[in-house]
Amino acid sequence: MTRTVLVTGGGTGIGKAVAAAFLAGGDHVIITGRRPEVLSSAAEELEGALTTVVCDATDPEQLEALRGRLPDVVDVLVNNAGGNREFDGAPPSDLRGLAERWRANLDANLLGAVLTTAAVDKLLGPGGAVVNIGSFAADRGAGSYGAAKAAMNTWNIFLAGQLGPRGVTCNVVAPGYIDSTEFFRDRRSAAFHEERVAETLVGRAGRPEDVADVVRFIASPAARHITGQVLRVDGGVIPTR
Ligand SMILES: NC(=O)c1ccc[n+]([C@@H]2O[C@H](COP(=O)([O-])OP(=O)(O)OC[C@H]3O[C@@H](n4cnc5c(N)ncnc54)[C@H](OP(=O)(O)O)[C@@H]3O)[C@@H](O)[C@H]2O)c1
């Protein structure tokens, strides 16, 4: 059965790998992002039934426009858009700057997912799935970014309760250190990389495909009784007892 899958921030990194995984399964995939040139280049690279829509996940008007372009049913929503806005510019030197940083990370990593889900809510039906891309930072005290991802985990439980009676599952897939994405910008020195790899139980960094395979599973009929969960894809950095 061909499904319609919406992946926010699907032009690069983890989102692009998620799009590729669903496309390989024959699904129709819609990817969004703020940069048209990034979406065009992803469209050239990815093979299959792909649609690209420029849309900022934090902008209500752009989300309304996106909704107008979607089919009647969205089977899978992957709230992947996000990133650590603390990497932008110098650390804040006053309260105004601190407030901007926190708002930027809460907008990018929490509000974007909340608004996108609300925008497509009525299009989600029985057998559907919402997959929110969280982070192991939610459990590691990583300032405003970790706080935003932790809030996403809590909101996901609420969402699972709201959509569960309609047959829609809601889960968080929480990556650990994934290299080869735009996430770390120019911060990924050799020492930075080695430190993060050393924290894993498997001795390697995660790849976008590691996350994409779990997203595809958790959105599949094989996982229909799993909801309200956080699934870590971090090479064992935070083991579960
Ligand atoms: N890489 C890691 O180690 C890691 C670890 C844990 C969690 N994560 C999470 O995984 C997700 C994907 O990150 P990534 O590693 O693949 O990094 P990435 O390559 O920077 O991907 C982020 C994507 O989201 C898009 N985006 C950002 N803000 C957006 C917005 N407001 N509206 C629409 N699209 C937006 C970006 O494109 P535009 O700039 O063109 O909009 C980009 O395509 C993020 O939620 C991130 O927090 C990553």
PDBQT file of the ligand as one rigid body, heavy atoms in Angstrom, charges set to zero:
ROOT
HETATM    1  N1  LIG A 301      22.970  15.274  13.966  1.00  0.00    +0.000 N 
HETATM    2  C1  LIG A 301      22.823  14.921  15.218  1.00  0.00    +0.000 C 
HETATM    3  O1  LIG A 301      23.808  14.518  15.891  1.00  0.00    +0.000 OA
HETATM    4  C2  LIG A 301      21.470  14.995  15.885  1.00  0.00    +0.000 A 
HETATM    5  C3  LIG A 301      21.371  14.418  17.165  1.00  0.00    +0.000 A 
HETATM    6  C4  LIG A 301      20.152  14.439  17.818  1.00  0.00    +0.000 A 
HETATM    7  C5  LIG A 301      19.051  15.012  17.204  1.00  0.00    +0.000 A 
HETATM    8  N2  LIG A 301      19.168  15.578  15.965  1.00  0.00    +0.000 N 
HETATM    9  C6  LIG A 301      17.942  16.163  15.400  1.00  0.00    +0.000 C 
HETATM   10  O2  LIG A 301      17.709  15.603  14.128  1.00  0.00    +0.000 OA
HETATM   11  C7  LIG A 301      16.961  16.528  13.339  1.00  0.00    +0.000 C 
HETATM   12  C8  LIG A 301      17.635  16.667  11.981  1.00  0.00    +0.000 C 
HETATM   13  O3  LIG A 301      18.932  17.196  12.155  1.00  0.00    +0.000 OA
HETATM   14  P1  LIG A 301      20.180  16.832  11.228  1.00  0.00    +0.000 P 
HETATM   15  O4  LIG A 301      21.241  16.292  12.102  1.00  0.00    +0.000 OA
HETATM   16  O5  LIG A 301      19.742  16.059  10.049  1.00  0.00    +0.000 OA
HETATM   17  O6  LIG A 301      20.678  18.301  10.841  1.00  0.00    +0.000 OA
HETATM   18  P2  LIG A 301      20.442  19.192   9.526  1.00  0.00    +0.000 P 
HETATM   19  O7  LIG A 301      21.163  18.557   8.378  1.00  0.00    +0.000 OA
HETATM   20  O8  LIG A 301      20.811  20.562   9.929  1.00  0.00    +0.000 OA
HETATM   21  O9  LIG A 301      18.885  19.091   9.235  1.00  0.00    +0.000 OA
HETATM   22  C9  LIG A 301      17.916  19.992   9.716  1.00  0.00    +0.000 C 
HETATM   23  C10 LIG A 301      16.932  20.244   8.585  1.00  0.00    +0.000 C 
HETATM   24  O10 LIG A 301      15.810  20.951   9.095  1.00  0.00    +0.000 OA
HETATM   25  C11 LIG A 301      15.527  22.046   8.258  1.00  0.00    +0.000 C 
HETATM   26  N3  LIG A 301      14.931  23.070   9.103  1.00  0.00    +0.000 N 
HETATM   27  C12 LIG A 301      15.475  23.687  10.172  1.00  0.00    +0.000 A 
HETATM   28  N4  LIG A 301      14.606  24.555  10.703  1.00  0.00    +0.000 NA
HETATM   29  C13 LIG A 301      13.474  24.468   9.958  1.00  0.00    +0.000 A 
HETATM   30  C14 LIG A 301      12.218  25.109  10.007  1.00  0.00    +0.000 A 
HETATM   31  N5  LIG A 301      11.933  26.046  10.925  1.00  0.00    +0.000 N 
HETATM   32  N6  LIG A 301      11.286  24.766   9.090  1.00  0.00    +0.000 NA
HETATM   33  C15 LIG A 301      11.550  23.823   8.160  1.00  0.00    +0.000 A 
HETATM   34  N7  LIG A 301      12.717  23.193   8.053  1.00  0.00    +0.000 NA
HETATM   35  C16 LIG A 301      13.671  23.513   8.946  1.00  0.00    +0.000 A 
HETATM   36  C17 LIG A 301      16.868  22.465   7.638  1.00  0.00    +0.000 C 
HETATM   37  O11 LIG A 301      16.712  23.065   6.358  1.00  0.00    +0.000 OA
HETATM   38  P3  LIG A 301      16.528  24.655   6.181  1.00  0.00    +0.000 P 
HETATM   39  O12 LIG A 301      17.636  25.293   6.968  1.00  0.00    +0.000 OA
HETATM   40  O13 LIG A 301      16.636  24.853   4.703  1.00  0.00    +0.000 OA
HETATM   41  O14 LIG A 301      15.170  24.986   6.708  1.00  0.00    +0.000 OA
HETATM   42  C18 LIG A 301      17.542  21.101   7.481  1.00  0.00    +0.000 C 
HETATM   43  O15 LIG A 301      17.200  20.509   6.235  1.00  0.00    +0.000 OA
HETATM   44  C19 LIG A 301      16.888  17.828  14.144  1.00  0.00    +0.000 C 
HETATM   45  O16 LIG A 301      15.627  17.903  14.780  1.00  0.00    +0.000 OA
HETATM   46  C20 LIG A 301      17.990  17.655  15.164  1.00  0.00    +0.000 C 
HETATM   47  O17 LIG A 301      17.730  18.400  16.331  1.00  0.00    +0.000 OA
HETATM   48  C21 LIG A 301      20.347  15.578  15.299  1.00  0.00    +0.000 A 
ENDROOT
TORSDOF 0
